[in-house]
Amino acid sequence: MTADELKALLAEELKGLSSKFSSDDYTNAVNAAERDTGWSMPVSTAFKIKWMIQRAKRYLYSYRRDESADKFKYKQLSLNQRFDNFYKLVAMMDKAFEEVQEDYAFEFAGVDALHIFGTKVDAGFAYEPQTARDFTYSEDQEVIITPDENT
């Protein structure tokens, strides 16, 4: 998904709210989402697309909240009612993003999950019990390290 495709999708998903934002708002939201996630457009995996959309929406909602902050009724002092829903929505989206960063740290680090944890390097010799054939090293004379991408 490219940045332009993301902007078009955001406008489509925000429906009636989309008229409240300028094209600069969409550009700024996509740029902020890139900074948050550490990814750059275009993104291709479903995981990255989902979180780029979520983070960009989060910034659009926060723009709307910030714009509404100074609009309130003088006599009734209902300042919070104007942007309270956006505040809650942004807080909920930030919490979800923090949780996903912890649960899927390997996605944000750009590495396979098996590289997040420690690896085991065999220190001794290994033999097949039936034939006593040494298989400590591969054909290239490299030490066997587990886990790897194939196991």
C-alpha positions as CSV (number, residue, x, y, z in Angstrom):
1,M,0.0,0.0,0.0
2,T,1.4,3.4,-1.0
3,A,0.9,6.7,0.8
4,D,-1.6,7.8,-1.7
5,E,-3.6,4.6,-1.4
6,L,-3.6,5.0,2.4
7,K,-4.8,8.6,2.2
8,A,-7.7,7.5,-0.1
9,L,-8.6,4.6,2.2
10,L,-8.6,6.9,5.2
11,A,-10.9,9.4,3.5
12,E,-13.2,6.5,2.5
13,E,-13.3,5.0,6.0
14,L,-13.8,8.3,7.9
15,K,-16.9,8.9,5.8
16,G,-18.5,12.2,7.0
17,L,-15.5,13.3,8.9
18,S,-13.3,13.2,5.8
19,S,-14.6,16.6,4.8
20,K,-13.3,18.1,8.0
21,F,-9.7,17.3,7.0
22,S,-7.5,18.9,4.3
23,S,-5.1,17.0,2.1
24,D,-2.3,18.3,4.3
25,D,-3.9,16.6,7.3
26,Y,-3.8,13.3,5.6
27,T,-0.2,13.7,4.6
28,N,0.7,14.7,8.1
29,A,-1.1,11.8,9.6
30,V,0.6,9.3,7.2
31,N,4.0,10.9,8.1
32,A,3.3,10.7,11.8
33,A,2.2,7.0,11.4
34,E,5.5,6.3,9.7
35,R,7.4,7.9,12.5
36,D,5.4,6.0,15.1
37,T,5.9,2.6,13.6
38,G,9.4,3.1,12.1
39,W,8.2,1.9,8.7
40,S,8.2,3.8,5.5
41,M,5.6,3.7,2.7
42,P,4.9,1.6,0.8
43,V,4.1,-1.2,3.2
44,S,3.1,-4.7,2.0
45,T,2.2,-7.1,4.8
46,A,-1.3,-7.1,6.3
47,F,0.1,-6.5,9.7
48,K,1.9,-3.3,8.7
49,I,-1.0,-2.1,6.6
50,K,-3.4,-2.5,9.5
51,W,-1.2,-0.6,11.9
52,M,-0.4,2.2,9.5
53,I,-4.1,2.7,9.0
54,Q,-4.7,2.7,12.8
55,R,-1.9,5.1,13.6
56,A,-2.9,7.5,10.7
57,K,-6.5,7.5,12.0
58,R,-5.3,8.1,15.5
59,Y,-3.6,11.3,14.3
60,L,-6.6,12.5,12.3
61,Y,-8.8,12.0,15.3
62,S,-6.3,13.9,17.5
63,Y,-6.3,16.8,14.9
64,R,-10.0,17.0,15.1
65,R,-9.9,16.9,18.9
66,D,-7.3,19.7,19.0
67,E,-9.3,21.8,16.6
68,S,-12.4,21.4,18.8
69,A,-10.6,22.2,22.1
70,D,-11.4,25.9,22.1
71,K,-15.0,25.6,21.1
72,F,-17.4,25.4,24.1
73,K,-20.6,26.9,25.4
74,Y,-19.9,29.8,27.6
75,K,-22.8,29.5,30.0
76,Q,-22.9,25.7,30.3
77,L,-19.1,25.1,30.3
78,S,-19.4,22.0,28.3
79,L,-15.8,22.1,27.1
80,N,-15.2,18.4,27.5
81,Q,-18.3,17.3,25.6
82,R,-17.1,18.8,22.3
83,F,-13.9,16.6,22.1
84,D,-14.3,14.0,24.8
85,N,-15.1,11.2,22.4
86,F,-12.0,12.0,20.3
87,Y,-9.9,12.1,23.5
88,K,-11.2,8.6,24.5
89,L,-10.7,7.3,21.0
90,V,-7.1,8.5,20.8
91,A,-6.3,7.1,24.2
92,M,-7.8,3.7,23.3
93,M,-5.8,3.6,20.1
94,D,-2.6,4.5,21.8
95,K,-3.1,1.8,24.4
96,A,-3.8,-0.8,21.6
97,F,-0.6,0.3,19.8
98,E,1.5,-0.1,22.9
99,E,0.1,-3.6,23.4
100,V,0.8,-4.6,19.9
101,Q,4.3,-3.3,20.1
102,E,4.9,-5.6,23.0
103,D,3.2,-8.6,21.5
104,Y,4.6,-8.3,18.0
105,A,8.0,-6.7,18.7
106,F,9.6,-8.8,15.9
107,E,7.3,-7.1,13.4
108,F,8.4,-3.7,14.4
109,A,12.1,-4.8,14.7
110,G,11.9,-6.2,11.2
111,V,13.3,-9.6,12.2
112,D,11.9,-13.1,12.4
113,A,10.4,-14.1,15.7
114,L,13.1,-16.7,16.3
115,H,15.8,-14.0,16.3
116,I,14.1,-12.1,19.2
117,F,15.1,-14.8,21.7
118,G,18.4,-16.4,22.4
119,T,20.0,-19.1,20.2
120,K,21.7,-22.3,21.1
121,V,25.1,-23.0,19.6
122,D,26.1,-26.7,20.1
123,A,29.3,-26.9,22.0
124,G,30.1,-30.6,21.7
125,F,30.0,-33.3,19.1
126,A,26.9,-35.0,17.9
127,Y,26.7,-38.5,16.5
128,E,23.9,-40.5,15.0
129,P,23.2,-43.4,17.5
130,Q,22.8,-46.1,14.9
131,T,25.8,-45.3,12.6
132,A,28.0,-43.2,14.8
133,R,28.2,-40.7,12.0
134,D,29.4,-37.2,13.2
135,F,26.8,-34.6,12.3
136,T,28.1,-31.8,14.5
137,Y,29.0,-29.7,11.5
138,S,27.1,-29.2,8.2
139,E,28.7,-30.0,4.9
140,D,30.1,-26.5,4.9
141,Q,31.9,-27.1,8.2
142,E,29.6,-24.7,10.1
143,V,28.5,-25.2,13.6
144,I,24.8,-26.1,14.0
145,I,22.8,-23.2,15.5
146,T,19.2,-23.7,16.6
147,P,16.6,-22.5,16.1
148,D,16.8,-21.5,12.5
149,E,14.3,-20.4,9.9
150,N,13.6,-24.0,8.8
151,T,12.9,-25.5,12.3
